[in-house]
Amino acid sequence: MEYWHGTCPICDQGRLFITLNDDAGELFLLCEECESAWRTPEEIDVRSHHGFEGAKIRRANSAEIESFGWSRYTLNQVE
């Protein structure tokens, strides 16, 4: 199962998927369409992008979302 939080303010099309940066050991939001990224849902803004280039990333699972404390955010599921 995959989880997302809102729509991208940059392209207005893509869903912001909860993504794990395995290299840094942190979650971030990644647009499925334009690949814009943000560190947290509070930082979603057209001016504050997050870089992840070169990092090993993947979609976060429910256990990882819970352990990072992100379950407090409104999340949508894709099966």
TACOR-V675558 format. One record per residue. RES is the residue in three letters. PHI is phi as a letter, one per 30 degrees, with the letter a starting at -180 (NA if undefined). NEAR is the number of other C-alpha atoms within 12 Angstrom. D_FIRST is the distance of its C-alpha to the first C-alpha in Angstrom with 2 decimals. Layout:
res:phi:near:d_first
RES:PHI:NEAR:D_FIRST
RES:PHI:NEAR:D_FIRST
//
This chain:
res:phi:near:d_first
MET:NA:16:0.00
GLU:c:24:3.80
TYR:b:35:6.84
TRP:b:34:10.32
HIS:b:34:13.81
GLY:i:28:16.55
THR:c:28:18.28
CYS:d:29:20.18
PRO:d:28:23.84
ILE:d:25:25.09
CYS:c:18:24.14
ASP:h:17:23.22
GLN:b:16:20.72
GLY:d:22:17.57
ARG:d:30:14.63
LEU:c:39:14.57
PHE:d:39:11.33
ILE:d:43:11.20
THR:b:39:12.36
LEU:c:34:13.97
ASN:c:27:17.49
ASP:d:18:18.12
ASP:d:14:21.83
ALA:c:17:22.38
GLY:i:19:19.93
GLU:b:27:18.78
LEU:c:38:16.02
PHE:a:39:16.83
LEU:c:45:15.85
LEU:b:40:16.00
CYS:d:31:16.87
GLU:d:27:15.33
GLU:c:18:18.85
CYS:c:19:21.58
GLU:i:25:19.92
SER:d:33:21.58
ALA:b:40:20.25
TRP:b:33:20.97
ARG:d:27:21.03
THR:b:29:20.08
PRO:e:31:19.58
GLU:d:16:23.29
GLU:c:17:24.35
ILE:d:25:22.97
ASP:a:22:26.23
VAL:d:16:27.69
ARG:c:12:29.92
SER:b:18:27.69
HIS:d:24:25.56
HIS:c:23:24.04
GLY:c:18:24.63
PHE:b:26:22.34
GLU:e:14:24.38
GLY:i:10:24.63
ALA:d:15:21.94
LYS:d:16:19.32
ILE:b:24:16.02
ARG:a:24:12.31
ARG:d:29:9.13
ALA:d:30:8.99
ASN:c:24:6.89
SER:d:24:7.86
ALA:d:16:11.07
GLU:d:24:12.12
ILE:d:31:11.76
GLU:d:17:13.83
SER:d:16:16.28
PHE:d:21:17.07
GLY:i:15:17.77
TRP:d:29:15.49
SER:d:22:14.27
ARG:d:14:17.64
TYR:d:19:16.62
THR:d:16:15.55
LEU:b:24:11.87
ASN:c:19:10.19
GLN:c:19:6.70
VAL:b:16:5.81
GLU:c:8:4.72
//
